[in-house]
Amino acid sequence: MPEELLSRVSVVPNLEDTEDKPVSLDWVGGFFDGEGSVSLNVRSFSIDIQVSITQVYRPILERVNSFLNAEGIFGGTVYSERGGRVNRLVFTSNHSILRMLTLIEPALRIKRRQARATIEYLSDALEGADYIEVMNQEVKLRRRGGKVRLISQHWVRSAGIKKTRLESMALARSVYQTMRHSE
């Protein structure tokens, strides 16, 4: 086949052949290792985490989601992107992310360090700055996409959430006081 044609041909495995095969935690772990990601949104006092698996073939993601539901991991949603050419199974619930990563961690090879750090952060065993440092190292080692981030969250997740609540209450009091005095 001419080179110019080879560059336009993509090799897509026939995932329909996997539809009658059993799904296991090891299988999901291997699938996540290859097609999954841990995405971060750094806030002032905490870090929002999203775990996703991307795949062209939507039925396989729906099957993985059903399997994870049977394992007590709820809240996964399959979204279509790019006009339906790409599909993504997304988890945003900290509880679901913690349970999923805990169950598939033994099967992970490439993303095991990311999973372990995420589990520790969500369990309040790792401060935000230390969590981001692990994820930055994974970016530098090219086991993770994204950018290197600099943060100084020297507290665990629950303390960050408490700081956010206290800051919000202080702001609400301030607004209330301003409104009372302007009447």
N, CA and C of each residue as an Amber inpcrd file, in Angstrom:
protein
   549
   0.8550000  -1.1800000   0.0000000   0.0000000   0.0000000   0.0000000
   0.8950000   1.2350000   0.0000000   0.6010000   2.2340000  -0.8510000
   1.4300000   3.4370000  -0.9010000   1.4670000   4.1570000   0.4540000
   2.6050000   4.8190000   0.7180000   2.8030000   5.5190000   1.9970000
   1.7000000   6.5080000   2.3110000   1.2610000   7.3110000   1.3070000
   0.2360000   8.3160000   1.5820000  -1.0740000   7.6710000   2.0260000
  -1.3860000   6.4860000   1.5350000  -2.5940000   5.8000000   1.9770000
  -2.4180000   5.2280000   3.3750000  -1.2410000   4.7060000   3.6530000
  -0.9790000   4.1610000   4.9810000  -1.1490000   5.2160000   6.0600000
  -0.7550000   6.4390000   5.7710000  -0.8620000   7.4920000   6.7850000
  -2.3220000   7.8380000   7.0740000  -3.2400000   7.5210000   6.1500000
  -4.6560000   7.8200000   6.3540000  -5.4470000   6.6240000   6.8770000
  -4.8430000   5.4770000   6.9420000  -5.5350000   4.2810000   7.4020000
  -5.2870000   4.1390000   8.8980000  -6.3740000   3.9840000   9.6400000
  -6.1890000   3.7330000  11.0650000  -6.6010000   2.2980000  11.3560000
  -5.8630000   1.6680000  12.2040000  -6.1520000   0.2990000  12.5690000
  -7.0340000   0.3340000  13.8000000  -8.2690000  -0.1000000  13.6630000
  -9.2180000  -0.1230000  14.7670000  -9.5430000  -1.5810000  15.0460000
  -9.2720000  -2.0350000  16.2750000  -9.5970000  -3.4290000  16.5800000
 -11.1070000  -3.6330000  16.5160000 -11.5210000  -4.8250000  16.2140000
 -12.9360000  -5.1260000  16.1510000 -13.4380000  -5.3610000  17.5690000
 -13.8900000  -4.2890000  18.2200000 -14.3470000  -4.3790000  19.5990000
 -15.6550000  -5.1380000  19.7210000 -16.3600000  -5.3050000  18.6220000
 -17.5910000  -6.0930000  18.6560000 -17.2770000  -7.5290000  19.0730000
 -16.0520000  -7.9780000  18.7910000 -15.6530000  -9.3330000  19.1720000
 -15.5600000  -9.5000000  20.6860000 -15.4780000  -8.4050000  21.4360000
 -15.3550000  -8.4840000  22.8960000 -16.7120000  -8.4770000  23.5860000
 -17.7970000  -8.2640000  22.8340000 -19.1090000  -8.0920000  23.4510000
 -19.5990000  -9.3220000  24.1970000 -19.1860000 -10.5130000  23.7920000
 -19.6580000 -11.7110000  24.4790000 -18.6510000 -12.2260000  25.5100000
 -17.5400000 -11.5290000  25.6550000 -16.5270000 -11.9390000  26.6230000
 -16.7890000 -11.2460000  27.9560000 -16.4910000 -11.9100000  29.0690000
 -16.7690000 -11.2940000  30.3730000 -15.8360000 -10.1160000  30.6630000
 -16.4010000  -9.1120000  31.3120000 -15.6270000  -7.9640000  31.7650000
 -15.2330000  -8.2370000  33.2060000 -14.0120000  -7.8860000  33.5700000
 -13.5370000  -8.0720000  34.9380000 -12.8520000  -6.7870000  35.3950000
 -12.5410000  -6.7030000  36.6690000 -11.8100000  -5.5330000  37.1740000
 -10.4310000  -5.4440000  36.5360000  -9.7950000  -6.5960000  36.3130000
  -8.4900000  -6.5900000  35.6420000  -8.6150000  -6.0510000  34.2170000
  -9.6720000  -6.4640000  33.5210000  -9.8890000  -5.9970000  32.1520000
 -10.1320000  -4.4880000  32.1420000 -10.9830000  -3.9950000  33.0570000
 -11.2580000  -2.5550000  33.1420000  -9.9740000  -1.8090000  33.4830000
  -9.1610000  -2.3810000  34.3740000  -7.8810000  -1.7490000  34.7190000
  -6.9740000  -1.6200000  33.5110000  -6.8740000  -2.6710000  32.7270000
  -6.0530000  -2.6170000  31.5170000  -6.6040000  -1.6320000  30.5040000
  -7.9270000  -1.5910000  30.3700000  -8.5780000  -0.6600000  29.4570000
  -8.3220000   0.7780000  29.9170000  -8.4450000   1.0180000  31.2330000
  -8.1820000   2.3550000  31.7790000  -6.7170000   2.7380000  31.5910000
  -5.8110000   1.7930000  31.7770000  -4.3810000   2.0580000  31.5670000
  -4.1240000   2.5920000  30.1600000  -4.8270000   2.0410000  29.1810000
  -4.6030000   2.4480000  27.7990000  -5.4380000   3.6160000  27.3390000
  -6.6730000   3.6940000  27.7870000  -7.6170000   4.6810000  27.2540000
  -8.1490000   5.6560000  28.2940000  -7.7030000   5.5390000  29.5410000
  -8.2590000   6.3660000  30.6130000  -7.4090000   7.5660000  30.9580000
  -8.0010000   8.4580000  31.7520000  -7.2560000   9.6220000  32.2140000
  -7.8340000  10.1370000  33.5280000  -6.9700000  10.8050000  34.2830000
  -7.3570000  11.5130000  35.5000000  -7.1550000  12.9920000  35.1950000
  -8.2540000  13.7500000  35.1890000  -8.1870000  15.1770000  34.8890000
  -8.3610000  15.9720000  36.1750000  -7.6680000  17.0970000  36.2520000
  -7.6820000  17.9120000  37.4640000  -8.1340000  19.3300000  37.1590000
  -8.8650000  19.9080000  38.0880000  -9.2160000  21.3180000  38.0510000
  -8.8230000  21.8890000  39.4110000  -7.7270000  22.6400000  39.4310000
  -7.2150000  23.1760000  40.6900000  -8.0110000  24.4080000  41.0670000
  -8.5730000  24.3840000  42.2700000  -9.3150000  25.5270000  42.8140000
  -8.4700000  26.1720000  43.9070000  -9.0000000  27.2120000  44.5140000
  -8.2460000  27.9390000  45.5490000  -7.8380000  27.0360000  46.7040000
  -8.7770000  26.2080000  47.1790000  -8.5010000  25.4200000  48.3780000
  -8.6220000  23.9180000  48.1810000  -8.9540000  23.4810000  46.9770000
  -9.0910000  22.0450000  46.7320000  -8.8600000  21.7470000  45.2510000
  -8.9290000  20.4870000  44.9200000  -8.7100000  20.0350000  43.5450000
  -9.8960000  19.1690000  43.1410000 -10.5720000  19.5570000  42.0620000
 -11.6510000  18.7310000  41.5140000 -11.0270000  17.6900000  40.6020000
 -11.5300000  16.4640000  40.7010000 -10.9730000  15.3510000  39.9320000
 -12.0690000  14.7410000  39.0620000 -11.6880000  14.3740000  37.8690000
 -12.5810000  13.6800000  36.9430000 -11.8000000  12.5050000  36.3620000
 -12.4160000  11.3540000  36.3230000 -11.8020000  10.1720000  35.7310000
 -12.6240000   9.8050000  34.5030000 -11.9400000   9.5300000  33.3990000
 -12.6740000   9.1900000  32.1770000 -11.9310000   8.1300000  31.3720000
 -12.7140000   7.4800000  30.5310000 -12.1830000   6.5140000  29.5620000
 -12.7360000   6.9330000  28.2030000 -11.8620000   7.0700000  27.2220000
 -12.2580000   7.5280000  25.8890000 -12.1610000   6.3720000  24.8990000
 -13.1420000   6.3160000  24.0050000 -13.1920000   5.2120000  23.0490000
 -14.0820000   5.6090000  21.8750000 -13.7550000   5.1350000  20.7000000
 -14.5830000   5.3840000  19.5200000 -15.8650000   4.5530000  19.6040000
 -15.7430000   3.3240000  20.0390000 -16.8560000   2.3700000  20.0390000
 -17.6730000   2.5330000  21.3230000 -18.8000000   3.2320000  21.2290000
 -19.6350000   3.5730000  22.3880000 -20.1530000   2.3550000  23.1690000
 -20.6070000   1.2800000  22.5010000 -21.1430000   0.1480000  23.2720000
 -20.1620000  -0.4290000  24.2970000 -18.8720000  -0.3740000  24.0300000
 -17.9190000  -0.9250000  25.0000000 -17.8970000  -0.0620000  26.2640000
 -18.0350000   1.2580000  26.1070000 -18.0870000   2.1420000  27.2810000
 -19.3680000   1.9170000  28.0740000 -20.4650000   1.6950000  27.3770000
 -21.7260000   1.4100000  28.0640000 -21.6350000   0.0890000  28.8230000
 -20.9430000  -0.8670000  28.2340000 -20.7550000  -2.1650000  28.9020000
 -19.8660000  -2.0250000  30.1380000 -18.8040000  -1.2360000  30.0250000
 -17.9260000  -0.9850000  31.1760000 -18.7150000  -0.2750000  32.2730000
 -19.5190000   0.7060000  31.9000000 -20.3170000   1.4400000  32.8820000
 -21.2910000   0.5030000  33.6030000 -21.9410000  -0.3850000  32.8630000
 -22.8560000  -1.3580000  33.4790000 -22.1180000  -2.2820000  34.4280000
 -20.9470000  -2.7350000  34.0110000 -20.1420000  -3.5930000  34.8810000
 -19.7610000  -2.8550000  36.1670000 -19.3080000  -1.6060000  36.0310000
 -18.9220000  -0.8270000  37.2090000 -20.1150000  -0.5630000  38.1220000
 -21.2930000  -0.3570000  37.5460000 -22.5090000  -0.2110000  38.3600000
 -22.7300000  -1.4620000  39.2000000 -22.5400000  -2.6310000  38.5870000
 -22.7060000  -3.8930000  39.3140000 -21.6790000  -4.0360000  40.4350000
 -20.5440000  -3.3350000  40.3050000 -19.4970000  -3.3530000  41.3310000
 -19.7100000  -2.2460000  42.3670000 -20.8360000  -1.5260000  42.2610000
 -21.1410000  -0.4640000  43.2250000 -20.5200000   0.8820000  42.8850000
 -20.1170000   1.0520000  41.6440000 -19.5150000   2.3130000  41.2060000
 -20.5400000   2.9960000  40.2990000 -21.1990000   4.0120000  40.8580000
 -22.3000000   4.6620000  40.1570000 -21.8990000   6.0520000  39.6900000
 -22.7290000   6.6400000  38.8540000 -22.5260000   8.0240000  38.4370000
 -21.7600000   8.1920000  37.1440000 -21.3800000   7.1050000  36.4950000
 -20.6850000   7.2290000  35.2200000 -21.6560000   7.6230000  34.1210000
 -21.2270000   8.5140000  33.2570000 -22.0540000   8.9630000  32.1430000
 -21.2370000   8.8610000  30.8620000 -21.8570000   8.3220000  29.8120000
 -21.1940000   8.2280000  28.5100000 -21.6270000   9.4280000  27.6720000
 -20.6550000  10.2110000  27.2430000 -20.8880000  11.3820000  26.4010000
 -20.2970000  11.1420000  25.0210000 -20.9560000  11.7020000  24.0130000
 -20.4040000  11.6920000  22.6590000 -19.7960000  13.0520000  22.3810000
 -18.6480000  13.0500000  21.7290000 -17.9540000  14.2820000  21.3690000
 -17.5720000  14.2110000  19.9000000 -17.1810000  15.3530000  19.3730000
 -16.7210000  15.4440000  17.9800000 -17.7280000  14.8270000  17.0060000
 -18.9710000  15.2250000  17.1640000 -20.0110000  14.7310000  16.2660000
 -20.2750000  13.2470000  16.3860000 -20.0280000  12.6770000  17.5560000
 -20.2750000  11.2610000  17.7800000 -19.1220000  10.3540000  17.3930000
 -18.0170000  10.9280000  16.9380000 -16.8710000  10.1050000  16.5240000
 -16.0590000   9.6180000  17.7100000 -16.1670000  10.3090000  18.8470000
 -15.4310000   9.9320000  20.0520000 -16.4160000   9.8960000  21.2100000
 -16.2650000   8.9190000  22.0720000 -17.1430000   8.7730000  23.2300000
 -16.2930000   8.7190000  24.4930000 -16.8790000   9.2060000  25.5810000
 -16.1390000   9.2830000  26.8310000 -17.0430000   8.8470000  27.9850000
 -16.5670000   7.9100000  28.7990000 -17.2300000   7.5110000  30.0370000
 -16.5950000   8.3400000  31.1440000 -17.4010000   9.1570000  31.8370000
 -16.8700000  10.1270000  32.7870000 -17.4450000   9.8900000  34.1790000
 -16.5580000   9.9570000  35.1830000 -16.9440000   9.9120000  36.5910000
 -16.4510000  11.1880000  37.2650000 -17.3550000  11.8770000  37.9820000
 -16.9770000  13.1010000  38.6860000 -17.2060000  12.9950000  40.1940000
 -17.9300000  12.0010000  40.6330000 -18.1890000  11.8180000  42.0640000
 -16.9320000  11.2900000  42.7440000 -16.4950000  11.9940000  43.7830000
 -15.2850000  11.5580000  44.5030000 -15.4420000  10.1430000  45.0330000
 -16.6250000   9.8090000  45.5240000 -16.8600000   8.4660000  46.0540000
 -16.6840000   7.4080000  44.9600000 -17.2590000   7.6630000  43.7900000
 -17.1460000   6.7090000  42.6750000 -15.7110000   6.5990000  42.1780000
 -15.0290000   7.7370000  42.0870000 -13.6350000   7.7330000  41.6410000
 -12.7730000   6.9490000  42.6170000 -12.9650000   7.1820000  43.8990000
 -12.1910000   6.4850000  44.9290000 -12.4330000   4.9810000  44.8540000
 -13.6740000   4.5780000  44.7440000 -13.9950000   3.1410000  44.6870000
 -13.4440000   2.5050000  43.4090000 -13.6380000   3.1810000  42.2730000
 -13.1700000   2.6250000  41.0030000 -11.6590000   2.4410000  41.0110000
 -10.9320000   3.4980000  41.3660000  -9.4700000   3.4030000  41.3340000
  -8.9460000   2.3920000  42.3430000  -9.6050000   2.2830000  43.4960000
  -9.1890000   1.2990000  44.5000000  -9.3490000  -0.1210000  43.9580000
 -10.4510000  -0.3650000  43.2530000 -10.7050000  -1.7140000  42.7400000
  -9.8290000  -2.0840000  41.5470000  -9.5030000  -1.1110000  40.6880000
  -8.7130000  -1.4540000  39.4920000  -7.2150000  -1.2310000  39.6910000
  -6.8120000  -0.5880000  40.7810000  -5.3910000  -0.2830000  40.9850000
  -4.4740000  -1.5060000  40.8490000  -4.8340000  -2.6710000  41.3880000
  -3.9240000  -3.8200000  41.2470000  -3.6380000  -4.2000000  39.7910000
  -4.5580000  -3.8880000  38.8730000  -4.3730000  -4.2510000  37.4650000
  -3.6310000  -3.1780000  36.6780000  -3.4370000  -2.0150000  37.2630000
  -2.8020000  -0.9150000  36.5340000  -1.2970000  -1.0910000  36.4550000
  -0.7400000  -0.6940000  35.3340000   0.7070000  -0.7000000  35.1490000
   1.1980000   0.7260000  34.9000000   0.6270000   1.3890000  33.9080000
   1.0760000   2.7240000  33.5110000   0.5390000   3.7980000  34.4510000
  -0.7140000   3.6880000  34.8200000  -1.3610000   4.7470000  35.6070000
  -1.4750000   4.4060000  37.0990000  -0.7300000   3.4220000  37.5530000
  -0.8430000   3.0160000  38.9550000  -0.4450000   4.1430000  39.9090000
   0.6090000   4.8620000  39.5970000   1.0600000   5.9460000  40.4800000
   0.0250000   7.0750000  40.5440000  -0.5930000   7.3960000  39.4030000
  -1.6460000   8.4100000  39.3740000  -2.8520000   7.9540000  40.1960000
  -3.2070000   6.6780000  40.0450000  -4.3440000   6.1390000  40.7950000
  -4.0540000   6.1550000  42.2910000  -2.8590000   5.7100000  42.6880000
  -2.4990000   5.6700000  44.1050000  -2.5340000   7.0780000  44.7070000
  -1.9690000   8.0630000  44.0100000  -1.9640000   9.4430000  44.5030000
  -3.3840000   9.9920000  44.6060000  -4.2320000   9.6780000  43.6410000
  -5.6230000  10.1410000  43.6730000  -6.3650000   9.5080000  44.8400000
  -6.1680000   8.2230000  45.0500000  -6.7810000   7.5270000  46.1860000
  -6.3390000   8.1780000  47.4940000  -5.0580000   8.4390000  47.6260000
  -4.5460000   9.0500000  48.8630000  -5.0710000  10.4660000  49.0540000
  -5.1560000  11.2510000  47.9750000  -5.6870000  12.6170000  48.0940000
  -7.1560000  12.5830000  48.5130000  -7.9520000  11.7440000  47.8550000
  -9.3750000  11.6660000  48.1850000  -9.6180000  11.0830000  49.5720000
  -8.6540000  10.3530000  50.1030000  -8.7650000   9.7630000  51.4440000
  -8.1310000  10.6460000  52.5180000  -7.7130000  11.8500000  52.1620000
  -7.0620000  12.7910000  53.0850000  -5.7210000  12.2770000  53.6110000
  -5.0520000  11.4250000  52.8560000  -3.7420000  10.9230000  53.2570000
  -2.6170000  11.6700000  52.5350000  -2.9620000  12.6000000  51.6360000
  -1.9740000  13.3190000  50.8410000  -2.4490000  14.7590000  50.6780000
  -1.5660000  15.7040000  50.9510000  -1.9090000  17.1160000  50.7820000
  -1.9970000  17.4640000  49.3010000  -2.7430000  18.5290000  49.0030000
  -2.9370000  18.9580000  47.6220000  -1.6380000  19.2040000  46.8820000
  -0.6830000  19.8970000  47.5210000   0.5960000  20.1990000  46.8640000
   1.3640000  18.9160000  46.5380000   1.3220000  17.9380000  47.4380000
   2.0110000  16.6700000  47.1940000   1.3200000  15.8700000  46.0850000
  -0.0030000  15.9360000  46.0530000  -0.7610000  15.2660000  44.9970000
  -0.3850000  15.8440000  43.6330000  -0.3770000  17.1640000  43.5420000
  -0.0390000  17.8200000  42.2750000   1.4020000  17.5090000  41.8830000
   2.2930000  17.4090000  42.8500000   3.6940000  17.0770000  42.5330000
   3.7950000  15.6970000  41.8870000   3.0420000  14.7180000  42.4030000
   3.0350000  13.3840000  41.7910000   2.5130000  13.4830000  40.3590000
   1.4170000  14.2140000  40.1630000   0.8450000  14.3350000  38.8280000
   1.8000000  15.0870000  37.8870000   2.5120000  16.0840000  38.4080000
   3.5120000  16.7890000  37.6010000   4.6280000  15.8450000  37.1600000
   5.0820000  14.9820000  38.0600000   6.1150000  14.0130000  37.7050000
   5.6250000  13.0860000  36.5990000   4.3550000  12.7020000  36.6620000
   3.7810000  11.8460000  35.6240000   3.7420000  12.5720000  34.2740000
   3.4760000  13.8890000  34.2930000   3.5120000  14.6790000  33.0530000
   4.9370000  14.6870000  32.5010000   5.9090000  14.9370000  33.3720000
   7.3120000  14.9880000  32.9380000   7.7860000  13.6450000  32.3880000
   7.2680000  12.5680000  32.9430000   7.6270000  11.2310000  32.4670000
   6.7940000  10.7940000  31.2600000   5.8830000  11.6540000  30.8260000
   5.0000000  11.4260000  29.6780000   4.0610000  10.2480000  29.8560000
   3.7010000   9.9850000  31.1190000   2.6860000   8.9780000  31.3990000
   1.3350000   9.6450000  31.6050000   1.3290000  10.9600000  31.4690000
   0.1230000  11.7430000  31.6680000   0.2120000  12.9790000  30.7950000
  -0.9000000  13.3350000  30.1330000  -0.9510000  14.5730000  29.3720000
  -1.2260000  15.7370000  30.3070000  -1.1670000  16.9250000  29.7750000
  -1.4800000  18.0980000  30.5870000  -0.2640000  18.9510000  30.8090000
  -0.4240000  19.9130000  31.7100000   0.6540000  20.8510000  31.9880000
   1.1260000  20.7030000  33.4270000   2.3330000  21.1270000  33.6670000
   2.8800000  21.1310000  35.0250000   2.2400000  22.3030000  35.7640000
   1.7660000  22.0520000  36.9550000   1.0790000  23.0650000  37.7490000
   1.8780000  23.3820000  39.0030000   1.8120000  24.6250000  39.4050000
   2.4440000  25.0650000  40.6490000   1.3550000  25.5050000  41.6140000
   1.2220000  24.8110000  42.7250000   0.2410000  25.2090000  43.7280000
   0.8610000  25.0850000  45.1080000   0.2520000  25.7460000  46.0650000
   0.7380000  25.6450000  47.4410000  -0.4250000  25.3190000  48.3650000
  -1.0340000  24.1810000  48.1210000  -2.1160000  23.7030000  48.9880000
  -1.5140000  22.7190000  49.9880000  -1.0430000  23.2560000  51.0870000
  -0.3910000  22.4120000  52.0910000  -1.4030000  21.9640000  53.1410000
  -2.4590000  21.3520000  52.6590000  -3.4980000  20.8020000  53.5090000
  -4.1720000  19.6650000  52.7500000  -4.8580000  18.8160000  53.5080000
  -5.5750000  17.7000000  52.8890000  -6.9030000  18.2030000  52.3240000
  -7.5290000  17.3890000  51.5140000  -8.7450000  17.7600000  50.8010000
  -9.8450000  18.2760000  51.7260000 -10.1530000  17.5570000  52.8040000
 -11.2550000  17.9740000  53.6800000 -10.9780000  19.3310000  54.3270000
  -9.7190000  19.6170000  54.6510000  -9.3700000  20.9260000  55.2150000
  -9.5690000  22.0230000  54.1700000  -9.2700000  21.7340000  52.9120000
  -9.4980000  22.6900000  51.8370000 -10.9760000  22.9840000  51.6440000
 -11.7980000  21.9430000  51.7400000 -13.2410000  22.1350000  51.6170000
 -13.7440000  22.9890000  52.7770000 -13.2250000  22.7330000  53.9740000
 -13.6160000  23.5340000  55.1480000 -13.2100000  24.9950000  54.9490000
 -12.0080000  25.2380000  54.4290000 -11.5590000  26.6060000  54.1580000
 -12.4900000  27.2930000  53.1580000 -12.9130000  26.5500000  52.1320000
 -13.8230000  27.1070000  51.1280000 -15.1430000  27.5090000  51.7770000
 -15.6780000  26.6460000  52.6260000 -16.9490000  26.9540000  53.3060000
 -16.8040000  28.1700000  54.2070000 -15.7150000  28.2280000  54.9650000
 -15.5090000  29.3690000  55.8590000 -15.3720000  30.6710000  55.0710000
 -14.6480000  30.6190000  53.9570000 -14.4960000  31.8080000  53.1160000
 -15.8430000  32.2350000  52.5360000 -16.6490000  31.2840000  52.1180000
 -17.9720000  31.5860000  51.5650000 -18.8820000  32.2040000  52.6180000
 -18.8390000  31.6590000  53.8360000 -19.6710000  32.2180000  54.9110000
 -19.2210000  33.6290000  55.2570000 -17.9200000  33.8800000  55.2890000
 -17.4130000  35.2280000  55.5790000 -17.8530000  36.2130000  54.5070000
 -17.7950000  35.7920000  53.2500000 -18.2400000  36.6510000  52.1610000
 -19.7350000  36.9420000  52.2680000 -20.5270000  35.9160000  52.5830000
 -21.9730000  36.1060000  52.7340000 -22.2790000  37.0760000  53.8700000
 -21.5500000  36.9490000  55.0020000 -21.7400000  37.8870000  56.1300000
 -21.4110000  39.3100000  55.7040000 -20.3320000  39.4640000  54.9640000
 -19.9110000  40.7790000  54.5040000 -20.9660000  41.4110000  53.5910000
 -21.4950000  40.6360000  52.6670000 -22.5300000  41.1310000  51.7540000
 -23.7780000  41.5040000  52.5540000 -24.1480000  40.6620000  53.5010000
 -25.3160000  40.9250000  54.3380000 -25.1340000  42.2280000  55.1230000
 -23.9490000  42.3960000  55.7140000 -23.6770000  43.6210000  56.4780000
 -23.7420000  44.8530000  55.5760000 -23.1930000  44.7590000  54.3860000
 -23.2150000  45.8780000  53.4480000 -24.6530000  46.2200000  53.0660000
 -25.4610000  45.1880000  52.8300000 -26.8660000  45.4190000  52.4640000
 -27.6250000  46.0420000  53.6230000 -27.3720000  45.5980000  54.8490000
 -28.0640000  46.1370000  56.0290000 -27.7320000  47.6130000  56.2280000
 -26.4620000  47.9690000  56.0190000 -26.0430000  49.3400000  56.2500000
 -26.4980000  50.2810000  55.1390000 -26.7980000  49.7310000  53.9700000
 -27.2110000  50.5980000  52.8580000 -28.7070000  50.8900000  52.8840000
 -29.4510000  50.2310000  53.7530000 -30.9050000  50.4540000  53.8260000
 -31.2530000  51.7210000  54.5250000
